[in-house]
Structures are given as C-alpha cells and as structure tokens.
C-alpha cells in the first residue's frame, strides 16, 4: 500500500491517522510542497491517479483512489477491523455527516486563515486585506466550535466509539488552532475531547509530524495553539 501525501495537507494527514488506527503498513510518498508554490510542479503519479491533481492518493495493489473520505470508506470496506464507522445505519450516516461538516462546512471559513503560514508579502496592504477576511471568518469557526461542543456533551466521542468522524473533526480543529483561530476556552466538552484524541498514538504521531514540517516550511503564526 502506498500513500501520496503532503507534509501540510490536512486531508492527507486525515488518511494517515486512519491507516495508523487500522494498523496498516504503507509507504508514504511525500509530495514536494512550499508555501510559495504549493504542490507545484504536480507529482506525475498524483496527476495520473487524480484528475484534480491533489493529494492524498492511495494505491492499494491495482486500485488507485483519491479524496480522503472515499479512501476512508474504502479502508473500512477492505480492512474492517478495527472499525472506524458505527454498525447501525443511522449512526453511520451521522458519522458521514460529521465528516462532511469537518471537511466542507468548517473548511469554508478556515480557508481564510491559511495565509498565516505563508511569508509576509512586501506590500503590507495585501496582508492586511487577507487578515480582514480572516477576522471576518473567525466568528463562523467559533460558532462551529460551539456546535461541536454541544454534540459532545455527555459523550467521549461523536458517534459512541472512536470513528472516522472524530478523525475528520480533530484535523479541522487542529488546523484551526494551528492557524491561530478561535480558542477552545468555554467549550469544555470539545476541549476535553480534543485533549483525549491528542493522546491517541495515531493522532499524536501525525500532529508531531505536522509541527515538524511547519518548522521547515511555514512562517511562525502568532497565537497558534493558544488555549
């Protein structure tokens, strides 16, 4: 099994957590990335496998897959133990909805914070304009934190046992903290869940790798990982 992954790709790292949780051995092919050029030039194997030209791409034997959610669902079908999806249909659907919430709903405002790891432009007005958009996006992220906190009250995990929903939401919450987004203060259930996941070997390993990659590739972000 081979995974084409980016050092600072939220969705690649989501797949890596799932692979670690399932105990699957894989070769990680790191696709070159820089804050100025992104994933360019595109890796030829990624271009051949994914018409969008994006990581992650998983190769398992003769099968090539892209899109982190599709990959997680394939891993569940092909390697069902340990399970990352609930058994009951309604709970499985809820798990998938939380995956969509993390990957699409939370990502929409989160995108406006992503310039914070890039080198500052020579023109300060360009930076200030991006920061204005980021400040406008932060209340939406804070609202998402409040909703996630509400769903976690009285629960250890979103869908009973640890699941793909927890992986997806963890990565979006981690990315928000990495980019100095809203604080977890006042969201006790969400903060406790986040700390609990951070102690899982799969999540801790991926977080450590991302933070090491940031040391090499990213500009420091003031206020990152504040409580």
SULVEN-V657994 format. One record per residue. N is the residue number from 0. BURIAL is # if it has 16 or more other ideal C-beta (glycine too) atoms within 10 Angstrom, else .. Layout:
n:N burial:BURIAL
n:N burial:BURIAL
//
This chain:
n:0 burial:#
n:1 burial:.
n:2 burial:#
n:3 burial:#
n:4 burial:#
n:5 burial:#
n:6 burial:#
n:7 burial:#
n:8 burial:#
n:9 burial:#
n:10 burial:#
n:11 burial:#
n:12 burial:#
n:13 burial:#
n:14 burial:#
n:15 burial:#
n:16 burial:#
n:17 burial:#
n:18 burial:#
n:19 burial:#
n:20 burial:#
n:21 burial:#
n:22 burial:.
n:23 burial:.
n:24 burial:.
n:25 burial:#
n:26 burial:.
n:27 burial:.
n:28 burial:.
n:29 burial:.
n:30 burial:#
n:31 burial:.
n:32 burial:#
n:33 burial:.
n:34 burial:.
n:35 burial:.
n:36 burial:.
n:37 burial:.
n:38 burial:#
n:39 burial:.
n:40 burial:.
n:41 burial:#
n:42 burial:#
n:43 burial:.
n:44 burial:.
n:45 burial:#
n:46 burial:.
n:47 burial:.
n:48 burial:#
n:49 burial:#
n:50 burial:.
n:51 burial:.
n:52 burial:.
n:53 burial:#
n:54 burial:#
n:55 burial:#
n:56 burial:#
n:57 burial:#
n:58 burial:#
n:59 burial:#
n:60 burial:.
n:61 burial:.
n:62 burial:.
n:63 burial:#
n:64 burial:#
n:65 burial:#
n:66 burial:#
n:67 burial:#
n:68 burial:#
n:69 burial:.
n:70 burial:#
n:71 burial:#
n:72 burial:#
n:73 burial:.
n:74 burial:#
n:75 burial:#
n:76 burial:.
n:77 burial:.
n:78 burial:#
n:79 burial:.
n:80 burial:.
n:81 burial:.
n:82 burial:.
n:83 burial:#
n:84 burial:#
n:85 burial:#
n:86 burial:.
n:87 burial:.
n:88 burial:.
n:89 burial:.
n:90 burial:#
n:91 burial:#
n:92 burial:.
n:93 burial:#
n:94 burial:#
n:95 burial:#
n:96 burial:.
n:97 burial:#
n:98 burial:#
n:99 burial:.
n:100 burial:#
n:101 burial:#
n:102 burial:#
n:103 burial:.
n:104 burial:#
n:105 burial:#
n:106 burial:.
n:107 burial:.
n:108 burial:#
n:109 burial:#
n:110 burial:.
n:111 burial:#
n:112 burial:#
n:113 burial:#
n:114 burial:#
n:115 burial:#
n:116 burial:#
n:117 burial:.
n:118 burial:.
n:119 burial:.
n:120 burial:.
n:121 burial:.
n:122 burial:.
n:123 burial:.
n:124 burial:.
n:125 burial:.
n:126 burial:#
n:127 burial:.
n:128 burial:.
n:129 burial:#
n:130 burial:.
n:131 burial:.
n:132 burial:.
n:133 burial:#
n:134 burial:.
n:135 burial:.
n:136 burial:#
n:137 burial:#
n:138 burial:.
n:139 burial:#
n:140 burial:#
n:141 burial:#
n:142 burial:.
n:143 burial:#
n:144 burial:#
n:145 burial:.
n:146 burial:.
n:147 burial:#
n:148 burial:#
n:149 burial:.
n:150 burial:#
n:151 burial:#
n:152 burial:.
n:153 burial:.
n:154 burial:.
n:155 burial:.
n:156 burial:.
n:157 burial:#
n:158 burial:#
n:159 burial:.
n:160 burial:.
n:161 burial:#
n:162 burial:#
n:163 burial:#
n:164 burial:#
n:165 burial:#
n:166 burial:#
n:167 burial:#
n:168 burial:#
n:169 burial:#
n:170 burial:#
n:171 burial:#
n:172 burial:#
n:173 burial:#
n:174 burial:#
n:175 burial:#
n:176 burial:#
n:177 burial:#
n:178 burial:#
n:179 burial:#
n:180 burial:#
n:181 burial:#
n:182 burial:.
n:183 burial:#
n:184 burial:.
n:185 burial:.
n:186 burial:#
n:187 burial:.
n:188 burial:#
n:189 burial:#
n:190 burial:#
n:191 burial:.
n:192 burial:#
n:193 burial:#
n:194 burial:.
n:195 burial:.
n:196 burial:#
n:197 burial:.
n:198 burial:.
n:199 burial:#
n:200 burial:.
n:201 burial:#
n:202 burial:#
n:203 burial:.
n:204 burial:.
n:205 burial:#
n:206 burial:#
n:207 burial:.
n:208 burial:#
n:209 burial:#
n:210 burial:.
n:211 burial:.
n:212 burial:#
n:213 burial:#
n:214 burial:.
n:215 burial:.
n:216 burial:.
n:217 burial:#
n:218 burial:.
n:219 burial:.
n:220 burial:#
n:221 burial:.
n:222 burial:.
n:223 burial:#
n:224 burial:.
n:225 burial:.
n:226 burial:.
//
